[in-house]
Amino acid sequence: MSPVTFKAEYIWIDGTEPTAKLRSKTKIITGGGRALDELPIWGFDGSSTNQAEGHASDRVLKPVFVCPDPIRGGDDVLVLCEVLNTDMTPHSSNTRAALAEVAAKHASQEPVFGIEQEYTFFEGTRPLGFPVNGFPAPQGGYYCGVGVDEIHGRPIVEAHLENCLTAGLGISGINAEVMPGQWEFQVGPLAPWRSRTSSGWPAGCCTARPRTSTSPRPWTRSR
């Protein structure tokens, strides 16, 4: 049997200030496993991500979380990484390393956390749903609203929700917000990360099993 080849999308947070950006690159892996401890470290050019000077630009990507890729499907995975220097110490932009230290110090505690993120769709230079000239009606009917006369961008939001569920992520809700084209999603409440399992899932981090799409994947959640 020929070895399995799959795509692993390595994702990390860059050093852009004041607001960091997400970056990603695709690694083709042949013959390796998809569990977290089987995924290799990788490198990138930090001078192009505000994480290095040009004369010494190598930086390291260390996988810390893996889940099925709901967009590509099949055997492909998404791999969240933290950034290290070439001596394997945390990069200055790596705030996760500081959080891991605090979590280890207070391992006897049982904290939970959750987040919500609001975002706005744009069409050209205008928020989605804004008239070409002027402004929409005052707020009031948009928040948690229904109907195409007041709610804009729902198909994309529904696709985002479905992909999160397919990946087994702990998304817990969505809703339209107070402005046309503005939405919100919530994640959690979740327990902090736990030791990684042989399946690649951080035990205790997901609130649901990955959903089965048209291409079933052999992923399970450890309890």
N, C-alpha and C positions, 0 to 999 in steps of 0.2 A: 504494500500500500504506500503510495507516495505521501510525503509529509504534507500536513495542512499548511496552507499559506493564508494569512489574514492581515487585515489592516488595523493598526493601532494608532489612534489619533491622540498624540501627546499634547496636553493642554497645560498652560501655566500662566501665572500673573506676571506682567513685565514690571519695569521700574519707572514707568511714566508718571510724572507728577504734575498737578496735584491728584489726578485720578488715574490709577493704573488701568491698563488694558489687558484683555485676554489675548494670548497668542497660542498658536497650535501648529503642529507639523505632523505629517503622516509617516509612520514607520511600517515597512513591509516586513513581516516576521514569518519565516518558514521553519517549520519543525519544532517551534517552541510552544509552550503552554500559555494560556490566557489568565492563569492565576496571578495574583499580584507579585508573589515572590518569584515567579518565573519570567516576568517582564524585565528586559535589560534597562540599565541606565542609558542615557543618550546625551548628546551635546547640542549646543547651538551657539550662534554668534551674538553675544551679549551687547556688542557695540551698536547693533541695530534695534535693540529693545530697551535702551537706557539702563543697561545692567553691566556695562564694561566699557573700558577705553579701547580704542582701535588697536593699540600695540599689544594688548593681551586680552583678547575678546572671548576666549573659550569659557563657556559656562556649562554646568551639568544639570540634566533633568533626572530627578529621582522619582519614580512612580510611587504614589501613596494611596491611590484609590483607582479601582477599575470597575466598569459596568458595561453591559451590552450597548453597542452603538445602535440607537433606534432609527437612525436615518439611513445608514448603509445596510444595516441588517446582517443576516448571515452570522458568520463567526467573528465579525469585526467588533472592536471594543473602543470605548473612550477611556483615556488614561489621564487622570489628574496628577500633576507632578509638582514638586517643590523644587526651587532653584538652589543649587549649591555652587560654591567655588570649586576650582579644580583640585583643591586639597581636601574636598568633601566636607568643608565647613559650610554652615548656612550662609547664603548671600544676604547682604544687607536688606534687600527687598523681600526676603522670605520671613514674613510675619508668622507663618504657620509654625515655624520652629520654636518661636517663643511661646506660642499657645501650647504646643506639645509638652514643653517643659513644665508649664503651670499645671496641665492636666495630669502629668505624671506625679507631680508633687502632691496633688490633692486627689489621688486615685481612690481613696477611701470614700470620697463624696460621690453623690449621684446627681450631678447637675443635668439639666436639660436645656435646650436652646431652640430657637426658631427664628426665622427671618421672613420679612416680606419685602418685595421689590416692586416699586412702581416704575412704569416706563410709558413713553408716548411714541406712537407711530407717526411718521412724517410722510407726506406725499410732496416731493419737491422741497420747498422751503416752508410749507404750511403743515401744521398738525393735521393728521388724517381726520376728515369730517368738517374742517373749517371751510367756509365759503371762499371763493376766489377773491372776493372783495369784502372787507368788513370782518365781522366777528359772528360767532354762533350765538344762539340764545343764551341767556344767563344759566349758570349751573343750577342743578336741581333735578332734572330728569335724566341725567346721564349716569349718575352713580347707581350701580347695580341695575341699570336699565335694560330694556329689551326693545327690539324692533330696529329696522335699518334706518329709520328716520333719526334715531338718537345714538345708536351704537355702531361703531365702525371698527373693523379689524378682527371681528370675532373668529373667522375661519383660521387665521394665523394663531390666535390664542388657543383655539381648540386643538390645533395640530401640535402646539408646544406642550399642552397638557398631556395629550396622548403619548407623545414621545417620552416625556418624563416618567409616565406610568410604565411604558414599555421597558425603559431602562431600570426600573425598580427604584427610582429615587423617591425621597420622602416628601413629595409635593402634597399639600393638603387642601389647596383651594385656589380659585381664581375669581376675580370680579372686575367689572367695568368700574372706572373711577370717575372723578367729578368733572372731567373735561372730555370733550369728544376726542377719540383716539387714544385716551389714556387708560391703562389697565394695571392690574396688580396680580401677583401670585404670591402664595405663602408656602413656606417649607417648614415642616416640623409640627409640633414639638418633637425633637429627636434627642436621643442620648448622645453623649460624646463618642468619638470613635473608639473602637475596641481593637483587640488583636486581629490580624487578618486571618481569614480562613483559607482552607485549601481551594475553595471555589473562587477565591479572589475578592469576596465581599468582606468589607469591614463589618464584623458581627455587631448587630445592634444599631447600625446606622440607617437602615432602610425600614420604612414602615409598611412596605408591601412587596410581595414577590413580583419579579418582572413579568409583565403581561406577554402572552404568546401572540405573536403576529402571524402573518402568512408563512414565515420561516421560523418554526420553533427553535429555540436555543436551549442548550443544556445548562441553564443557570438555575441555581437554587439559593435560597436565603438561609443562612445559619441562624438558629434561634438560641 
